[in-house]
Amino acid sequence: MTPHLSAPFGAIAEAILLPGDPLRAKYIAENFLENPVLYNQVRNMYGYTGTYKGKRVSVQGTGMGIPSASIYIHELIQFYGCKTLIRVGTAGAITERLELRDLVIAQGACTDSSINNLRFAGQNYAPLADFELMRRAHDLAQAKNMPVHVGNVLSTDTFYHDQPDPYKIWAQFGVLAVEMEAAGLYTLAAKFGVRALCILTISDHLIRRQQTTPQERQETFNQMVEVALETI
């Protein structure tokens, strides 16, 4: 038991999905897992453990942003023994290469957060996905005929920017999309020697000012979760 997770040791599986939204964790547990058991509701940050095709799997909400997600990820790894962690979330496209509902697998995660600058005394660190998880997720998405892209994403600390086109420079250097947690996940996975991956659905196109409908987000989210669970 930790300050943020009320589960006893052993209640959380070694393989876990990490949506930011705790209600998405509830949705995944109720619609994809067999016999899900609620192990955490501290701060209404729901966590469940069940099985998927006979394999024990957990799903835990992490909240928005690197600081919140890092608390849960750190505790899940250090105190509960999680060894395979996959973030499932949404992202905003910052390149014309992407369309709404496309799947993005984050090979690496740039960040404008200061968290790694503090950790590495001002030097830059490049947080990366686990290659085997990434390759398997890509192959599974292709097998399902999903439009899938692999590349760099930006994990930002700022949702509402004061300046126009804040992501233009990132797009010029090949970054595909912006989200808020992957860099924290990949850094902690590297620190503790475990496997991590971030799979994202494009819910917004920041260049074209387009958004998916609630129904489109739900349908695509289901496909993304299936890819993540099959990858695990």
N, C-alpha and C positions, 0 to 999 in steps of 0.2 A: 504494500500500500504506500502511495506517495501523496504529497499535498494535492495533486490534481487527478489522480487515478485511484479509485476505491477498490480495485480488483485485488484479490489475494494472488500471491505468486502461483503461476500455473493456470490461471484463468484466461490468459491471453496467449494466442497461438504464436508460433515463431514467424508465420507469414501473415502480413497485415496490409489492408488497404487504408489509405489515409485521405479521405475527403476533407476539405476545409469546413464545410457546413455539417454540423452535427445531425441535422435532419436528413441529409444525404446518407450519413452513416446508418441511420434508422431505416431509410428506404432500401439501401443495399442489403442490410440484414434481413429485412422482411420479404424481399423479392428475389434474392439470389442465394441465400444461405439456408441450409436445412437445420431445423431445430436451433435457431439463434437464441442465445442467452445474453441478456443485458448484464454487463459486468461493471459499467460505469455510467453515472449520471451527475457526477460532481460538476457544478457550474453549467448543468445541462449539456455537457459535452459527451454525447452518448458514445458508448463503446459496446460492441457485441462480439461474441464468438459463436461460430457454428461450423458447418461443414459444407464444402462445395465439391461435388463428385467424389465424396469420401475423404477429402483432405480437410484437415482442421484449419480454419481461416478466421481471422478477426478483422474487424473494421472499426476504426476510431476517428472521430472528428478531431480536428486540430485547431480550428479557428483560423482567422485571417492573418497573414503576414508571417515573416520569418520569426519574430520574437515569440509569438504564440505557438506556432508549429514546432519550433525548436524545443520548447519546454516538454511537449508531449513526446516528440521523437526521442529526445534524450532519455526520458524516463522509460519509454517502451523498450529501448535498447539496453540501457544499463541495468534497470531493475526488473524487467520482465523477460529479457532474453530474446527479443524480436530480432530476426536475422534477415528477413526479406521484407522490405517495405516499399510499397508502391503508392505514390500519390496519384489520385484520380481527381481532376479538377477541370476548370474552364480557363480560357485565356483569350486575350484580344490579339488579333492578327495585326502586324505592323508591316506587312509586305504584300504586294499584289499577287504573289505566288499562291497565297492561301485563299480558300473560300470558307464561308460559314459552314460549320459542321465538320470540317476537316479534322483529322486526328494529328496531333503533333506529339512526337516522342522526343523528350528533351535529352539530347546527347550531352550537352553541357548547360550550365546555368550562370550567365553573367549576373551581376547585381549592382545596384546603386546603394545597397545597404552598407553601413560601416562595420557590420559585425565581423567580417573576415579581415578588414583592415586592422581592427583592434586585436584580433586573434593572432595575426601574423605581423604585427608591429609595422603597419604601413605598407607591407609588401602585398603583391597581388597573388591570389590563389585561384585556381581554375577548378571548380567543383564539377565532377563528371558522374555520369550514370554508370551502373554496372553493365558491361558489354554484353554478357550472355542474356541478361534480362531484356536489354534493349533489342538485341537481335531476335529473340523469341517473340517479343511483342510486335515487332515490325512484320515478321513472317505471318503471325496470326492475323494481324489486321489486313494484310494483303490477301490472305486466304478467304477472308470475309468480304472482300471487294470494297474495303473502306479506303477512301482517299487518305493516305498516311504520309507524313513528312518527318524526317529525322534531322535535327539540327539544334542550334543554340537558341535558348530562350533568355529573357530578362526577368529576373526576380526583383521587383521593385518594392520599395517601402512606401511609395506615394501613390495613392489612388487618384486624388484630385490635384492636378498640376496647375501652377500659376502661368507658366509659359506655354505658348502654342507649339504643337508638334514636338513634344519632348522626346519622342522615340525615333526621330528622323535619323540621328547619328547612329543609333543601334542598328536600324534597318540597313543603312549604308554598308555596315560591316557584316551583314548576313544574318542578323538575329531575326528569328521568325515571328515570335509572339512574346507578349508580356503577361506575367502572372506574378504571384507574390510569395511562393514558398520553396520552390525547387532548390535554390542555392543553399538554403538552410538544411534541407534533407540530405543533399549530396555531401555537404561538408561533414555533417555528423556521422553519416554512414562511413565515410573515409576514416574519420577519427576512431571509430569503434570497430572497423574491419568487417562491416556487414554489407549486404547488397541493397541497392536502392534504385528506383526508377520513377520517373514522373511522366504520366500520360495525360494529355490535355485535349479537350475538345474546344474548337474555336467557336465561341459563343457571340463574339463581337468582332467587327472589322473596323479598326480605329482609323484607317485611311478612308474607307468608303462610308463611314458613319452608319454601318449596318448592324443589326442585331437579330439574333434568332428569336423565334417565338417560344413561349413556354413549352408548347408541344414538341417543337423541334429539339429544344434542349433536352427534354426528357427522353425522346427516342434515341438521340445520339449518345446521351449519357449512358443509357442501357448498353449500347454497343461497346462503348469504352470500358465499362465495368466488366463485360464479358471477356474482352481482350485481357484486361488486368488479371482476372481470376484464372483464365486459361494459362497466362504467363506464369502465375504462381504454381 
